[in-house]
Amino acid sequence: MTALRDARGRFLPSSEGTPKKKRKKRGHRAKGKHSPAAYSASAYEARERATFQADLREIERDPLRERQEGAADFAHVMRYDPEMVGERVGWLLDGSYGSGAQQAAQEVLARPRLNRQAWLTTTVGTLDWRSPQRMTAASYNKLPAAQKTALNAAIDQAIRNRGNS
């Protein structure tokens, strides 16, 4: 039997006389970490985390005037209504800003050496008031010591309330 070739000299597939190779079936296993349910959950978490990061980047790219207004509004709230910031931190921990933001906040709370108050404050300011993180940090550093203490106490209270619920 002679093999058939095309114009370039490559072998053409022949349906006669040659056994076909069996292809391995691909699919998910019924159990274990490769199950469809586990993949779906991990894919969902990855999408939510990506959405959270995209939201943070989008706010950083807002027009300068909008960023300044958001930073001024959040600075006012930090100075005169720290309980509202604490309430919004509670919302963040409860998942009101999305699953990706909640996961990130839980990871921050799990790290004892990280400045939790600073991260939670800047994240809430960014998500709720659209104040960029650098501007929020600069506003926080300009606060008098008494307001910083009140703000940190409100955030600590929100963390404790989250742990008790």
C-alpha positions in Angstrom: 0.0 0.0 0.0 1.4 3.4 -0.9 0.9 6.4 1.2 -0.8 9.3 -0.3 0.9 12.7 -0.3 -0.2 16.2 -1.0 1.5 18.8 -3.2 4.0 19.7 -0.5 4.9 16.1 0.1 3.1 15.7 3.4 1.3 12.5 4.2 -2.4 12.6 3.8 -4.6 10.7 6.2 -5.8 7.4 5.0 -8.9 5.7 6.2 -7.9 2.3 5.0 -5.7 -0.1 6.7 -4.3 2.1 9.5 -5.8 1.8 12.9 -7.0 5.0 14.5 -5.5 6.1 17.7 -7.7 6.3 20.7 -7.9 9.7 22.2 -8.0 10.0 25.9 -11.2 11.4 27.2 -10.8 14.7 29.0 -13.0 15.9 31.7 -13.3 16.6 35.3 -12.9 14.0 38.0 -15.9 13.4 40.1 -14.1 14.3 43.4 -11.1 16.1 44.7 -9.7 19.5 44.0 -10.3 19.2 40.3 -14.1 18.8 40.5 -16.4 21.2 38.7 -17.7 22.6 41.9 -14.2 23.3 43.3 -13.2 24.9 40.0 -16.3 27.0 39.9 -15.7 28.3 43.4 -12.0 29.1 42.8 -12.9 30.7 39.5 -15.5 32.8 41.1 -13.1 33.9 43.9 -10.5 34.8 41.3 -13.0 36.8 39.3 -14.2 38.7 42.4 -10.6 39.4 43.4 -9.9 40.7 39.9 -13.0 42.9 39.9 -11.9 44.4 43.3 -8.4 45.1 42.0 -9.9 46.6 38.8 -12.2 48.9 40.9 -9.2 50.2 42.8 -7.3 50.8 39.6 -10.2 52.6 38.0 -10.6 55.0 40.9 -6.9 55.8 40.7 -7.4 56.8 37.1 -10.4 59.1 37.7 -10.0 62.7 36.6 -8.0 64.8 39.1 -10.9 67.0 40.1 -13.0 63.9 41.0 -10.2 62.4 43.0 -9.6 65.7 44.9 -13.3 66.0 45.7 -13.5 62.4 46.9 -10.4 62.9 49.1 -11.8 66.1 50.6 -15.1 64.4 51.4 -13.4 61.5 53.0 -11.0 63.7 54.9 -14.1 65.5 56.3 -15.7 62.3 57.3 -12.5 61.0 59.0 -12.2 64.2 61.0 -15.8 64.7 62.0 -17.5 61.3 61.8 -15.1 58.5 62.5 -18.0 56.2 63.5 -19.2 56.3 59.9 -15.8 55.1 58.7 -16.1 52.3 61.4 -19.5 51.4 60.1 -18.3 51.2 56.5 -15.4 49.0 57.6 -18.1 46.7 59.1 -19.8 46.7 55.7 -16.5 45.8 54.0 -16.0 42.9 56.4 -19.5 41.7 55.8 -19.1 41.7 52.0 -21.2 44.7 51.1 -18.5 45.9 48.7 -18.2 42.5 47.0 -16.7 39.1 47.7 -13.3 40.1 46.4 -13.0 43.1 48.8 -14.2 40.9 51.7 -11.6 38.2 50.9 -8.9 40.8 50.8 -10.0 42.3 54.1 -10.1 38.9 55.7 -6.6 38.2 54.5 -5.5 41.5 56.0 -7.1 40.7 59.4 -5.3 37.3 59.3 -1.9 39.1 59.2 -1.0 40.3 62.7 1.9 42.4 61.6 0.1 44.4 59.0 -1.3 47.9 59.8 -5.0 46.8 59.6 -6.5 50.2 60.4 -4.5 51.9 57.6 -5.5 49.3 55.0 -9.1 49.2 56.0 -9.4 53.0 56.1 -7.8 53.5 52.7 -9.9 50.7 51.2 -13.1 52.0 52.5 -12.2 55.6 51.4 -11.4 54.3 48.0 -14.5 52.2 47.5 -17.1 54.4 49.1 -15.9 57.9 48.6 -13.7 57.3 45.5 -10.7 58.8 47.3 -7.4 57.4 46.0 -5.4 55.5 48.5 -2.4 57.9 48.5 -4.7 60.9 49.0 -6.5 59.1 51.8 -3.2 58.3 53.6 -2.1 61.9 53.2 -5.4 63.1 54.7 -5.0 60.6 57.6 -1.5 61.8 58.3 -2.9 65.4 58.6 -5.4 64.5 61.2 -4.8 65.6 64.8 -3.9 62.9 67.3 -7.3 62.9 68.9 -9.1 62.3 65.6 -6.6 59.5 64.7 -7.3 57.8 68.0 -11.1 58.1 67.5 -10.9 56.8 64.0 -8.7 53.8 65.0 -11.0 53.1 67.9 -14.0 53.1 65.6 -12.2 50.7 63.2 -11.1 48.4 66.0 -14.8 48.3 67.3 -15.9 47.3 63.8 -13.3 44.5 63.7 -14.4 43.3 67.2 -18.1 43.4 66.2 -17.3 41.4 63.1 -15.6 38.7 65.2 -18.5 38.5 67.6 -21.2 38.0 64.9 
